[in-house]
């Protein structure tokens, strides 16, 4: 009976190690997919947004061309007044060149 218990414990420990190694490998591949920024301009916190007391996060999805320019962008979350400022800012961003186009999600945090 003790021998059976030891086998189960060993199997559970090995299965846990395998699961942890697979999970960390997937996380690392996501990190490698991000392209480094060469140039960025910050979005403007407009007077209208300040008067309205708007704050919060804005999420933008961008498609980056192989040469590093932003090919397209679209809002996936945030207040419309704040979103437009972010969309205008990311048009000027430049990234490191890569062999193919890539997609990234950017998050901006507006606070008063």
Secondary structure, 3 states (H helix, E strand, C coil): CHHHHHHHHHHHHHHHHHHHHHHHHHHHHHHHCCCCEEECCCCCCCHHHHHHCCCEEEEEEEEECCCCEEEEEEEEECCHHHHHHHHHHHCCCEECCCCCCEEEEEEEEECC
